[in-house]
Amino acid sequence: MGVTAVLMLPLLLLGISGLLFIYQEVSRLWSKSAVQNKVVVITDAISGLGKECARVFHTGGARLVLCGKNWERLEILYDALISVADPSKTFTPKLVLLDLSDISCVQDVAKEVLDCYGCVDILINNASMKIKGPAHKISLELDKKIMDANYFGPITLTKALLPDMISRRTGQIVLVNNIQGKLGIPFRTAYAASKHAALGFFDCLRAEVEEYDVVVSTVSPTFIRSYHIDPGQGNWEASIWKFFFRKLTYGVHPVDVAEEVMRTVRRKKQEVFMANPIPKAAMYIRTFFPEFFFAVVACGVKEKLSVPEEG
């Protein structure tokens, strides 16, 4: 009996490993078929997450439209994708200069894309601008710039491409948002406001376009961290808030978010929230015990604040 049990354990582990391998391969092939030959527009493709999304969708055989506000960095991304691609299974990406904070150029970019491909199957709204600092020290002009980049820019591009999706009765719009679209954090008033606004818009839009078979998805990680830099310690004094803030800043890697965006497209998910247990708990506390949540947040507000910096 004991010998049989000893022999069964390796076989069981081998069987589980085999099933996991098969599942991963099926998922990979499924993901590829979900975007193959699809026209996919990615905004801010030169960011860390934008690059990973470009890599994942390009490997999947999508017809990519890569948008960014720096032509040299777009060309570097283009070369990186082409250098490792199989020409028989991938398409040459189209590069488009686009600064979403400049609303006046968004319509022209949408027209250029539609004139080139005739349609857009998937729009990934990834562009984002960050600011940190006390509300009274941030100018109204900067507030407006943040709203243009994080709210008005994405919805202007979405509105420009949406009529084509509705007429074809197919398409998917993905908003890469942030936890701050649901949970306000001190010293990020403009950023949190823009994320709340964007999430509200796309939540409403989801219901409006459902009858046309257009899918609206939101992917909200905590923070998308850089490739090699760990979160700094900050200038916070010892408190409950310090523990929460540090847990919150341990963001998600761009590779993980890009893969989740692909899964969201493949499964047509409506909402994804990527966070460790601490931010998730904060969401529930904010909903059911708001006074306690506000008290904890207030503990983190100190006189020594960092100078506002645009990210």
RAGI-V793446 format. One line per field, one symbol per residue. phi: phi as a letter, one per 30 degrees, with the letter a starting at -180 (. if undefined). psi: psi as a letter, one per 30 degrees, with the letter a starting at -180 (. if undefined). A space follows every 10 residues. Layout:
BEGIN
phi->???
psi->???
END
This chain:
BEGIN
phi->.ddddddddd dddddddddd dddddddddd ddddcdiddb cbdhdcdede dddddddddd idcdcccacb dddddddedd dddcdcedbb cddccbdacd dcddcddddd ddddddciab dbccdcdabc bbldedccdd ddeddddddc bddddddddd cdedddddha kbcccdcaed dbbdbeibed dddddddddd dddddeddce dcicccbbcb ddbcdddbcd dddicdddad dedddddddd dcdedddddd ddddddchdd bbbcadeddd dddddddcbd dddddddddd dbddcddebd c
psi->eeeeeeeeee eeeeeeeeee eeeeeeeeee eefffkgkjk kjlhffleee eeeeeeeeef gljkjjklgj eeeeeeeeee eefgljfffl lklkkkkkjf fifffeeeee eeeeeefflk ekkjjfkkkl kklkeffkle eeeeeeeeef deeefeeeee feeeeeefhl lkkkjjblff ffjkkkghee eeeeeeeeee efeeeeeege fggkkkkkjj ldkjllefkl klfahklkle eeeeeeeefi akkeeeeeee eeeeeefhke kkjjllfeee eeeeeeefie eeeeeeefff jlejklkkkk .
END
